[in-house]
Amino acid sequence: EMTYSFARDPDLTLYFEVDAEISLSRIMKGRPNLKFYESGMDMGWTDDPVESYKKLQGRMREIYGEIAESGRMVRIDSNRGIAEIQKNVRRIISDSIDLSNVTLIEADDRRAEIHHYDDSTRMRYISPEGYTVLRHGVDED
């Protein structure tokens, strides 16, 4: 807890909770094998990457579940489809964070080509169309 005591608390932290079997099937659709650390093989629990992955996911689910129960994270049921998850995330964000001070700079605006900023009040997002910059004001704490 003290390691990041200097840092500001996040406005919102999301925990995308998904069953190990579902996350495993999603990973395996994209590639044939689990990666060493992703599967938890470094923990030495078993020689089977799939079994190790399930153990690791179970342990992480316990830890993150406790944090979510404490109110420090919002739990999102990620066993559902992408469209449902995205709809839920958008609702949670709009209910939790005031985005009224955020303005979008269009990708074709010359300011969107700026790569370096002189302050921390701007964020850059790279889209397929080019640079899109979200700009917001300084916090008034």
Secondary structure, 3 states (H helix, E strand, C coil): CCCCCCCCCCCCCEEEECCHHHHHHHHHHHCCCCCCCCCCHHHCCCCCHHHHHHHHHHHHHHHHHHHHHCCCCEEEECCCCHHHHHHHHHHHHHHHCCCCCCEEECCCCHHHHCCCCCCCCEEEEEECCEEEEEECCCCCC
